[in-house]
Protein backbone atom coordinates (compact mmCIF):
# COMPACT_ATOMS: atom_id res chain seq x y z
CA UNK A 1 0.00 0.00 0.00
CA UNK A 2 1.40 3.42 -0.88
CA UNK A 3 1.85 6.23 1.64
CA UNK A 4 -1.00 8.38 0.30
CA UNK A 5 -3.50 5.53 0.61
CA UNK A 6 -2.19 4.61 4.05
CA UNK A 7 -2.50 8.21 5.28
CA UNK A 8 -5.94 8.64 3.68
CA UNK A 9 -7.24 5.47 5.29
CA UNK A 10 -5.91 6.50 8.71
CA UNK A 11 -7.43 10.00 8.46
CA UNK A 12 -10.78 8.52 7.44
CA UNK A 13 -10.58 6.19 10.44
CA UNK A 14 -9.69 9.07 12.79
CA UNK A 15 -12.50 11.31 11.52
CA UNK A 16 -15.20 8.66 11.14
CA UNK A 17 -17.18 9.74 14.22
CA UNK A 18 -16.71 13.48 13.85
CA UNK A 19 -17.81 16.36 11.66
CA UNK A 20 -14.33 16.40 10.09
CA UNK A 21 -13.56 14.84 6.74
CA UNK A 22 -10.56 14.38 4.47
CA UNK A 23 -10.35 16.71 1.49
CA UNK A 24 -6.99 15.72 0.03
CA UNK A 25 -3.57 14.24 0.73
CA UNK A 26 -0.61 15.52 -1.28
CA UNK A 27 2.99 14.37 -1.34
CA UNK A 28 5.87 16.54 -2.47
CA UNK A 29 9.11 15.01 -3.81
CA UNK A 30 10.84 16.14 -0.61
CA UNK A 31 8.75 13.62 1.40
CA UNK A 32 6.51 16.43 2.61
CA UNK A 33 3.07 14.97 3.26
CA UNK A 34 0.23 17.52 3.31
CA UNK A 35 -3.16 16.52 4.68
CA UNK A 36 -6.13 18.82 4.14
CA UNK A 37 -9.18 18.44 6.38
CA UNK A 38 -12.49 20.24 6.41
CA UNK A 39 -15.41 20.05 8.76
CA UNK A 40 -19.10 20.75 8.76
CA UNK A 41 -18.44 23.40 11.44
CA UNK A 42 -14.90 24.22 10.33
CA UNK A 43 -11.56 22.86 11.52
CA UNK A 44 -9.73 23.91 14.68
CA UNK A 45 -6.05 23.73 15.54
CA UNK A 46 -6.61 21.11 18.24
CA UNK A 47 -8.16 18.70 15.72
CA UNK A 48 -5.30 19.21 13.28
CA UNK A 49 -2.75 18.65 16.06
CA UNK A 50 -4.45 15.45 17.25
CA UNK A 51 -4.59 13.99 13.74
CA UNK A 52 -1.03 15.09 12.98
CA UNK A 53 0.26 13.26 16.08
CA UNK A 54 -1.65 10.08 15.25
CA UNK A 55 -0.44 10.10 11.64
CA UNK A 56 3.15 10.82 12.62
CA UNK A 57 3.13 7.93 15.06
CA UNK A 58 1.63 5.58 12.45
CA UNK A 59 4.24 6.57 9.83
CA UNK A 60 7.10 6.10 12.29
CA UNK A 61 5.80 2.74 13.56
CA UNK A 62 5.38 1.48 10.00
CA UNK A 63 9.03 2.45 9.33
CA UNK A 64 8.03 4.00 6.03
CA UNK A 65 10.90 6.48 6.33
CA UNK A 66 13.55 4.66 8.39
CA UNK A 67 15.84 7.70 8.35
CA UNK A 68 13.00 9.94 9.52
CA UNK A 69 13.34 12.07 6.40
CA UNK A 70 9.72 13.18 6.05
CA UNK A 71 7.56 16.04 7.20
CA UNK A 72 3.86 16.08 7.87
CA UNK A 73 1.42 18.99 7.74
CA UNK A 74 -2.25 18.77 8.68
CA UNK A 75 -4.44 21.81 8.01
CA UNK A 76 -7.64 22.99 6.46
CA UNK A 77 -7.57 23.94 2.78
CA UNK A 78 -6.84 27.61 2.19
CA UNK A 79 -9.59 29.99 1.18
CA UNK A 80 -8.24 29.93 -2.37
CA UNK A 81 -8.68 26.15 -2.67
CA UNK A 82 -11.70 25.02 -4.70
CA UNK A 83 -14.59 23.20 -3.07
CA UNK A 84 -14.47 19.45 -3.78
CA UNK A 85 -17.31 17.82 -1.86
CA UNK A 86 -21.02 18.33 -1.38
CA UNK A 87 -20.39 18.80 2.36
CA UNK A 88 -18.15 21.78 1.57
CA UNK A 89 -20.83 23.37 -0.62
CA UNK A 90 -23.46 22.90 2.10
CA UNK A 91 -21.14 24.42 4.71
CA UNK A 92 -20.69 27.50 2.53
CA UNK A 93 -24.36 28.30 1.88
CA UNK A 94 -24.79 32.05 2.32
CA UNK A 95 -21.25 32.89 1.18
CA UNK A 96 -20.18 34.48 -2.09
CA UNK A 97 -18.65 31.98 -4.52
CA UNK A 98 -17.27 32.00 -8.03
CA UNK A 99 -18.40 28.98 -10.02
CA UNK A 100 -16.64 28.09 -13.26
CA UNK A 101 -18.48 25.78 -15.66
CA UNK A 102 -17.24 23.60 -18.51
CA UNK A 103 -17.39 26.34 -21.16
CA UNK A 104 -15.17 28.50 -18.86
CA UNK A 105 -18.07 30.83 -18.01
CA UNK A 106 -17.79 32.19 -14.48
CA UNK A 107 -20.77 32.85 -12.24
CA UNK A 108 -20.33 35.05 -9.17
CA UNK A 109 -23.03 35.11 -6.55
CA UNK A 110 -24.25 34.07 -3.13
CA UNK A 111 -24.64 30.32 -2.71
CA UNK A 112 -28.30 29.94 -1.79
CA UNK A 113 -29.11 26.24 -2.25
CA UNK A 114 -27.22 23.01 -2.70
CA UNK A 115 -28.47 19.57 -3.68
CA UNK A 116 -26.78 16.51 -5.12
CA UNK A 117 -27.82 17.67 -8.60
CA UNK A 118 -27.24 21.44 -8.58
CA UNK A 119 -26.31 24.65 -6.85
CA UNK A 120 -28.34 27.86 -6.87
CA UNK A 121 -26.58 31.23 -6.93
CA UNK A 122 -28.19 34.57 -6.33
CA UNK A 123 -26.69 37.67 -7.92
CA UNK A 124 -27.66 41.31 -7.57
CA UNK A 125 -28.72 42.98 -10.79
CA UNK A 126 -27.07 46.28 -11.72
CA UNK A 127 -28.62 49.57 -10.60
CA UNK A 128 -30.56 47.97 -7.74
CA UNK A 129 -32.96 46.22 -10.12
CA UNK A 130 -33.36 43.22 -7.87
CA UNK A 131 -31.70 39.84 -7.93
CA UNK A 132 -31.43 36.96 -10.35
CA UNK A 133 -30.88 33.31 -9.60
CA UNK A 134 -28.87 30.81 -11.57
CA UNK A 135 -29.25 27.06 -11.23
CA UNK A 136 -26.04 25.31 -12.13
CA UNK A 137 -25.95 21.51 -12.50
CA UNK A 138 -23.08 19.89 -10.60
CA UNK A 139 -22.01 17.92 -13.66
CA UNK A 140 -21.16 21.19 -15.46
CA UNK A 141 -19.07 22.71 -12.65
CA UNK A 142 -15.31 22.55 -13.08
CA UNK A 143 -14.35 24.73 -10.11
CA UNK A 144 -15.96 26.62 -7.21
CA UNK A 145 -14.00 28.99 -5.01
CA UNK A 146 -15.33 30.88 -1.99
CA UNK A 147 -14.71 34.62 -2.37
CA UNK A 148 -13.51 36.88 0.41
CA UNK A 149 -15.89 39.84 0.64
CA UNK A 150 -14.99 42.95 2.62
C-alpha positions in Angstrom: 0.0 0.0 0.0 1.4 3.4 -0.9 1.8 6.2 1.6 -1.0 8.4 0.3 -3.5 5.5 0.6 -2.2 4.6 4.1 -2.5 8.2 5.3 -5.9 8.6 3.7 -7.2 5.5 5.3 -5.9 6.5 8.7 -7.4 10.0 8.5 -10.8 8.5 7.4 -10.6 6.2 10.4 -9.7 9.1 12.8 -12.5 11.3 11.5 -15.2 8.7 11.1 -17.2 9.7 14.2 -16.7 13.5 13.9 -17.8 16.4 11.7 -14.3 16.4 10.1 -13.6 14.8 6.7 -10.6 14.4 4.5 -10.4 16.7 1.5 -7.0 15.7 0.0 -3.6 14.2 0.7 -0.6 15.5 -1.3 3.0 14.4 -1.3 5.9 16.5 -2.5 9.1 15.0 -3.8 10.8 16.1 -0.6 8.7 13.6 1.4 6.5 16.4 2.6 3.1 15.0 3.3 0.2 17.5 3.3 -3.2 16.5 4.7 -6.1 18.8 4.1 -9.2 18.4 6.4 -12.5 20.2 6.4 -15.4 20.0 8.8 -19.1 20.7 8.8 -18.4 23.4 11.4 -14.9 24.2 10.3 -11.6 22.9 11.5 -9.7 23.9 14.7 -6.1 23.7 15.5 -6.6 21.1 18.2 -8.2 18.7 15.7 -5.3 19.2 13.3 -2.8 18.6 16.1 -4.5 15.5 17.3 -4.6 14.0 13.7 -1.0 15.1 13.0 0.3 13.3 16.1 -1.6 10.1 15.3 -0.4 10.1 11.6 3.2 10.8 12.6 3.1 7.9 15.1 1.6 5.6 12.4 4.2 6.6 9.8 7.1 6.1 12.3 5.8 2.7 13.6 5.4 1.5 10.0 9.0 2.5 9.3 8.0 4.0 6.0 10.9 6.5 6.3 13.5 4.7 8.4 15.8 7.7 8.4 13.0 9.9 9.5 13.3 12.1 6.4 9.7 13.2 6.1 7.6 16.0 7.2 3.9 16.1 7.9 1.4 19.0 7.7 -2.2 18.8 8.7 -4.4 21.8 8.0 -7.6 23.0 6.5 -7.6 23.9 2.8 -6.8 27.6 2.2 -9.6 30.0 1.2 -8.2 29.9 -2.4 -8.7 26.2 -2.7 -11.7 25.0 -4.7 -14.6 23.2 -3.1 -14.5 19.5 -3.8 -17.3 17.8 -1.9 -21.0 18.3 -1.4 -20.4 18.8 2.4 -18.1 21.8 1.6 -20.8 23.4 -0.6 -23.5 22.9 2.1 -21.1 24.4 4.7 -20.7 27.5 2.5 -24.4 28.3 1.9 -24.8 32.1 2.3 -21.2 32.9 1.2 -20.2 34.5 -2.1 -18.7 32.0 -4.5 -17.3 32.0 -8.0 -18.4 29.0 -10.0 -16.6 28.1 -13.3 -18.5 25.8 -15.7 -17.2 23.6 -18.5 -17.4 26.3 -21.2 -15.2 28.5 -18.9 -18.1 30.8 -18.0 -17.8 32.2 -14.5 -20.8 32.9 -12.2 -20.3 35.1 -9.2 -23.0 35.1 -6.5 -24.2 34.1 -3.1 -24.6 30.3 -2.7 -28.3 29.9 -1.8 -29.1 26.2 -2.3 -27.2 23.0 -2.7 -28.5 19.6 -3.7 -26.8 16.5 -5.1 -27.8 17.7 -8.6 -27.2 21.4 -8.6 -26.3 24.7 -6.8 -28.3 27.9 -6.9 -26.6 31.2 -6.9 -28.2 34.6 -6.3 -26.7 37.7 -7.9 -27.7 41.3 -7.6 -28.7 43.0 -10.8 -27.1 46.3 -11.7 -28.6 49.6 -10.6 -30.6 48.0 -7.7 -33.0 46.2 -10.1 -33.4 43.2 -7.9 -31.7 39.8 -7.9 -31.4 37.0 -10.3 -30.9 33.3 -9.6 -28.9 30.8 -11.6 -29.3 27.1 -11.2 -26.0 25.3 -12.1 -26.0 21.5 -12.5 -23.1 19.9 -10.6 -22.0 17.9 -13.7 -21.2 21.2 -15.5 -19.1 22.7 -12.6 -15.3 22.5 -13.1 -14.3 24.7 -10.1 -16.0 26.6 -7.2 -14.0 29.0 -5.0 -15.3 30.9 -2.0 -14.7 34.6 -2.4 -13.5 36.9 0.4 -15.9 39.8 0.6 -15.0 43.0 2.6 
